Amino acid sequence: MFTLTNVALCLGLVLGLGLFMNAYLKGKKVLSKLSQKKPY
């Protein structure tokens, strides 16, 4: 039971990290596009 919970926690952590990195990279792309459109 303990190991099962541990594995589930690890999987959730990895999944959350992956989603966070994906959103972060997408945001960076959008930001770079916006900065290219509007030169300050």
C-alpha distance matrix in Angstrom:
0.0 3.8 5.5 5.1 6.3 8.6 10.0 10.6 12.3 14.3 15.4 16.5 18.3 20.0 21.0 22.4 24.3 25.7 26.9 28.4 30.2 31.5 32.9 34.3 36.1 37.4 38.7 40.4 42.1 43.3 44.5 46.5 48.0 49.1 50.5 52.4 53.9 54.9 56.5 56.8
3.8 0.0 3.8 5.4 5.2 6.2 8.7 9.9 10.6 12.3 14.3 15.3 16.5 18.4 19.9 21.0 22.5 24.3 25.7 26.8 28.5 30.2 31.5 32.6 34.5 36.1 37.2 38.7 40.7 41.9 42.9 44.8 46.6 47.6 48.8 50.8 52.4 53.3 54.6 54.8
5.5 3.8 0.0 3.8 5.4 4.8 6.1 8.5 9.7 10.4 12.1 14.1 15.1 16.3 18.1 19.7 20.8 22.3 24.1 25.4 26.7 28.3 30.1 31.1 32.7 34.4 35.7 37.1 38.8 40.4 41.5 43.1 44.9 46.1 47.4 49.2 50.9 52.0 53.2 53.6
5.1 5.4 3.8 0.0 3.8 5.3 5.1 6.2 8.6 9.9 10.5 12.2 14.2 15.4 16.4 18.2 19.9 21.0 22.4 24.1 25.7 26.9 28.5 29.9 31.5 32.9 34.4 36.0 37.5 38.9 40.2 42.0 43.5 44.7 46.2 48.0 49.5 50.7 52.2 52.7
6.3 5.2 5.4 3.8 0.0 3.8 5.5 5.0 6.1 8.6 9.8 10.4 12.1 14.2 15.2 16.2 18.1 19.8 20.9 22.2 24.1 25.5 26.7 28.1 30.1 31.4 32.5 34.3 36.1 37.2 38.3 40.3 41.9 42.9 44.3 46.3 47.7 48.7 50.2 50.5
8.6 6.2 4.8 5.3 3.8 0.0 3.8 5.4 5.1 6.2 8.6 9.9 10.5 12.3 14.1 15.2 16.4 18.3 19.9 20.9 22.4 24.2 25.7 26.6 28.5 30.2 31.3 32.7 34.6 36.0 37.0 38.7 40.6 41.7 42.9 44.8 46.5 47.4 48.7 49.0
10.0 8.7 6.1 5.1 5.5 3.8 0.0 3.8 5.4 5.1 6.1 8.5 9.8 10.5 12.1 14.1 15.2 16.4 18.2 19.7 21.0 22.4 24.2 25.4 26.8 28.5 30.0 31.3 32.9 34.5 35.8 37.3 39.0 40.4 41.7 43.3 45.0 46.2 47.6 48.1
10.6 9.9 8.5 6.2 5.0 5.4 3.8 0.0 3.8 5.5 5.1 6.1 8.5 9.9 10.4 12.1 14.1 15.2 16.4 18.1 19.9 20.9 22.4 24.0 25.6 26.9 28.3 30.0 31.6 32.8 34.2 36.0 37.5 38.6 40.2 42.0 43.4 44.6 46.1 46.7
12.3 10.6 9.7 8.6 6.1 5.1 5.4 3.8 0.0 3.8 5.4 5.1 6.1 8.6 9.8 10.4 12.1 14.1 15.3 16.2 18.2 19.8 21.0 22.1 24.2 25.6 26.6 28.3 30.2 31.4 32.4 34.3 36.1 37.0 38.3 40.4 41.9 42.8 44.2 44.5
14.3 12.3 10.4 9.9 8.6 6.2 5.1 5.5 3.8 0.0 3.8 5.5 5.0 6.2 8.5 9.8 10.5 12.2 14.2 15.2 16.4 18.2 19.9 20.8 22.4 24.2 25.5 26.7 28.6 30.2 31.1 32.8 34.6 35.9 37.0 38.8 40.6 41.6 42.9 43.3
15.4 14.3 12.1 10.5 9.8 8.6 6.1 5.1 5.4 3.8 0.0 3.8 5.4 5.2 6.0 8.5 9.8 10.5 12.2 14.0 15.3 16.4 18.3 19.7 21.0 22.5 24.1 25.6 27.0 28.5 29.9 31.5 33.0 34.4 35.9 37.5 39.1 40.4 41.9 42.6
16.5 15.3 14.1 12.2 10.4 9.9 8.5 6.1 5.1 5.5 3.8 0.0 3.8 5.5 5.1 6.0 8.5 9.8 10.5 12.0 14.1 15.2 16.4 18.0 19.8 21.0 22.2 24.1 25.7 26.8 28.1 30.1 31.5 32.6 34.1 36.0 37.4 38.5 40.1 40.6
18.3 16.5 15.1 14.2 12.1 10.5 9.8 8.5 6.1 5.0 5.4 3.8 0.0 3.8 5.5 5.1 6.1 8.5 9.9 10.4 12.2 14.1 15.3 16.1 18.2 19.9 20.8 22.2 24.3 25.6 26.5 28.3 30.2 31.2 32.4 34.4 36.0 36.9 38.3 38.6
20.0 18.4 16.3 15.4 14.2 12.3 10.5 9.9 8.6 6.2 5.2 5.5 3.8 0.0 3.8 5.5 5.1 6.1 8.6 9.8 10.5 12.1 14.2 15.1 16.4 18.2 19.7 20.9 22.5 24.2 25.4 26.8 28.6 30.0 31.2 32.9 34.7 35.9 37.1 37.8
21.0 19.9 18.1 16.4 15.2 14.1 12.1 10.4 9.8 8.5 6.0 5.1 5.5 3.8 0.0 3.8 5.4 5.1 6.2 8.5 9.9 10.5 12.3 14.1 15.4 16.5 18.2 19.9 21.2 22.6 24.1 25.8 27.1 28.5 30.1 31.7 33.2 34.5 36.1 36.9
22.4 21.0 19.7 18.2 16.2 15.2 14.1 12.1 10.4 9.8 8.5 6.0 5.1 5.5 3.8 0.0 3.8 5.4 5.2 6.0 8.6 9.8 10.6 12.0 14.2 15.3 16.3 18.2 20.0 21.0 22.1 24.2 25.7 26.7 28.2 30.1 31.5 32.5 34.1 34.6
24.3 22.5 20.8 19.9 18.1 16.4 15.2 14.1 12.1 10.5 9.8 8.5 6.1 5.1 5.4 3.8 0.0 3.8 5.5 5.0 6.1 8.5 9.9 10.3 12.1 14.1 15.1 16.3 18.3 19.8 20.7 22.3 24.3 25.4 26.5 28.4 30.2 31.2 32.4 32.9
25.7 24.3 22.3 21.0 19.8 18.3 16.4 15.2 14.1 12.2 10.5 9.8 8.5 6.1 5.1 5.4 3.8 0.0 3.8 5.4 5.2 6.1 8.6 9.7 10.6 12.2 14.1 15.3 16.6 18.4 19.8 21.1 22.7 24.3 25.6 27.1 28.8 30.2 31.6 32.5
26.9 25.7 24.1 22.4 20.9 19.9 18.2 16.4 15.3 14.2 12.2 10.5 9.9 8.6 6.2 5.2 5.5 3.8 0.0 3.8 5.5 5.0 6.2 8.5 9.9 10.5 12.1 14.2 15.4 16.4 18.1 20.0 21.1 22.4 24.1 25.8 27.1 28.4 30.2 31.1
28.4 26.8 25.4 24.1 22.2 20.9 19.7 18.1 16.2 15.2 14.0 12.0 10.4 9.8 8.5 6.0 5.0 5.4 3.8 0.0 3.8 5.4 5.2 6.0 8.6 9.9 10.4 12.2 14.3 15.2 16.2 18.2 19.9 20.8 22.2 24.2 25.7 26.6 28.1 28.7
30.2 28.5 26.7 25.7 24.1 22.4 21.0 19.9 18.2 16.4 15.3 14.1 12.2 10.5 9.9 8.6 6.1 5.2 5.5 3.8 0.0 3.8 5.5 4.9 6.1 8.5 9.7 10.4 12.3 14.1 15.0 16.4 18.3 19.8 20.8 22.4 24.3 25.5 26.7 27.5
31.5 30.2 28.3 26.9 25.5 24.2 22.4 20.9 19.8 18.2 16.4 15.2 14.1 12.1 10.5 9.8 8.5 6.1 5.0 5.4 3.8 0.0 3.8 5.4 5.3 6.2 8.6 9.9 10.7 12.4 14.2 15.5 16.7 18.4 20.0 21.3 22.8 24.4 26.0 27.2
32.9 31.5 30.1 28.5 26.7 25.7 24.2 22.4 21.0 19.9 18.3 16.4 15.3 14.2 12.3 10.6 9.9 8.6 6.2 5.2 5.5 3.8 0.0 3.8 5.5 5.1 6.0 8.6 9.9 10.4 12.0 14.2 15.3 16.3 18.1 19.9 21.0 22.3 24.1 25.1
34.3 32.6 31.1 29.9 28.1 26.6 25.4 24.0 22.1 20.8 19.7 18.0 16.1 15.1 14.1 12.0 10.3 9.7 8.5 6.0 4.9 5.4 3.8 0.0 3.8 5.5 5.1 6.2 8.7 9.9 10.4 12.3 14.3 15.2 16.3 18.3 20.0 20.9 22.2 22.9
36.1 34.5 32.7 31.5 30.1 28.5 26.8 25.6 24.2 22.4 21.0 19.8 18.2 16.4 15.4 14.2 12.1 10.6 9.9 8.6 6.1 5.3 5.5 3.8 0.0 3.8 5.4 5.0 6.3 8.7 9.8 10.6 12.4 14.2 15.3 16.5 18.5 20.0 21.2 22.4
37.4 36.1 34.4 32.9 31.4 30.2 28.5 26.9 25.6 24.2 22.5 21.0 19.9 18.2 16.5 15.3 14.1 12.2 10.5 9.9 8.5 6.2 5.1 5.5 3.8 0.0 3.8 5.4 5.1 6.2 8.6 9.9 10.6 12.3 14.2 15.4 16.7 18.4 20.2 21.8
38.7 37.2 35.7 34.4 32.5 31.3 30.0 28.3 26.6 25.5 24.1 22.2 20.8 19.7 18.2 16.3 15.1 14.1 12.1 10.4 9.7 8.6 6.0 5.1 5.4 3.8 0.0 3.8 5.4 5.1 6.0 8.5 9.8 10.4 12.1 14.1 15.3 16.3 18.1 19.1
40.4 38.7 37.1 36.0 34.3 32.7 31.3 30.0 28.3 26.7 25.6 24.1 22.2 20.9 19.9 18.2 16.3 15.3 14.2 12.2 10.4 9.9 8.6 6.2 5.0 5.4 3.8 0.0 3.8 5.5 5.0 6.1 8.6 9.8 10.4 12.2 14.2 15.3 16.3 17.4
42.1 40.7 38.8 37.5 36.1 34.6 32.9 31.6 30.2 28.6 27.0 25.7 24.3 22.5 21.2 20.0 18.3 16.6 15.4 14.3 12.3 10.7 9.9 8.7 6.3 5.1 5.4 3.8 0.0 3.8 5.4 5.2 6.2 8.6 9.9 10.6 12.5 14.4 15.7 17.6
43.3 41.9 40.4 38.9 37.2 36.0 34.5 32.8 31.4 30.2 28.5 26.8 25.6 24.2 22.6 21.0 19.8 18.4 16.4 15.2 14.1 12.4 10.4 9.9 8.7 6.2 5.1 5.5 3.8 0.0 3.8 5.5 5.1 6.1 8.6 9.8 10.6 12.3 14.5 16.2
44.5 42.9 41.5 40.2 38.3 37.0 35.8 34.2 32.4 31.1 29.9 28.1 26.5 25.4 24.1 22.1 20.7 19.8 18.1 16.2 15.0 14.2 12.0 10.4 9.8 8.6 6.0 5.0 5.4 3.8 0.0 3.8 5.4 5.1 6.1 8.5 9.9 10.5 12.1 13.2
46.5 44.8 43.1 42.0 40.3 38.7 37.3 36.0 34.3 32.8 31.5 30.1 28.3 26.8 25.8 24.2 22.3 21.1 20.0 18.2 16.4 15.5 14.2 12.3 10.6 9.9 8.5 6.1 5.2 5.5 3.8 0.0 3.8 5.4 5.1 6.1 8.7 9.9 10.7 12.6
48.0 46.6 44.9 43.5 41.9 40.6 39.0 37.5 36.1 34.6 33.0 31.5 30.2 28.6 27.1 25.7 24.3 22.7 21.1 19.9 18.3 16.7 15.3 14.3 12.4 10.6 9.8 8.6 6.2 5.1 5.4 3.8 0.0 3.8 5.5 5.1 6.3 8.8 10.6 13.1
49.1 47.6 46.1 44.7 42.9 41.7 40.4 38.6 37.0 35.9 34.4 32.6 31.2 30.0 28.5 26.7 25.4 24.3 22.4 20.8 19.8 18.4 16.3 15.2 14.2 12.3 10.4 9.8 8.6 6.1 5.1 5.4 3.8 0.0 3.8 5.4 5.1 6.2 8.8 10.8
50.5 48.8 47.4 46.2 44.3 42.9 41.7 40.2 38.3 37.0 35.9 34.1 32.4 31.2 30.1 28.2 26.5 25.6 24.1 22.2 20.8 20.0 18.1 16.3 15.3 14.2 12.1 10.4 9.9 8.6 6.1 5.1 5.5 3.8 0.0 3.8 5.5 5.2 6.0 7.8
52.4 50.8 49.2 48.0 46.3 44.8 43.3 42.0 40.4 38.8 37.5 36.0 34.4 32.9 31.7 30.1 28.4 27.1 25.8 24.2 22.4 21.3 19.9 18.3 16.5 15.4 14.1 12.2 10.6 9.8 8.5 6.1 5.1 5.4 3.8 0.0 3.8 5.6 6.1 9.3
53.9 52.4 50.9 49.5 47.7 46.5 45.0 43.4 41.9 40.6 39.1 37.4 36.0 34.7 33.2 31.5 30.2 28.8 27.1 25.7 24.3 22.8 21.0 20.0 18.5 16.7 15.3 14.2 12.5 10.6 9.9 8.7 6.3 5.1 5.5 3.8 0.0 3.8 6.3 9.6
54.9 53.3 52.0 50.7 48.7 47.4 46.2 44.6 42.8 41.6 40.4 38.5 36.9 35.9 34.5 32.5 31.2 30.2 28.4 26.6 25.5 24.4 22.3 20.9 20.0 18.4 16.3 15.3 14.4 12.3 10.5 9.9 8.8 6.2 5.2 5.6 3.8 0.0 3.8 6.2
56.5 54.6 53.2 52.2 50.2 48.7 47.6 46.1 44.2 42.9 41.9 40.1 38.3 37.1 36.1 34.1 32.4 31.6 30.2 28.1 26.7 26.0 24.1 22.2 21.2 20.2 18.1 16.3 15.7 14.5 12.1 10.7 10.6 8.8 6.0 6.1 6.3 3.8 0.0 3.8
56.8 54.8 53.6 52.7 50.5 49.0 48.1 46.7 44.5 43.3 42.6 40.6 38.6 37.8 36.9 34.6 32.9 32.5 31.1 28.7 27.5 27.2 25.1 22.9 22.4 21.8 19.1 17.4 17.6 16.2 13.2 12.6 13.1 10.8 7.8 9.3 9.6 6.2 3.8 0.0
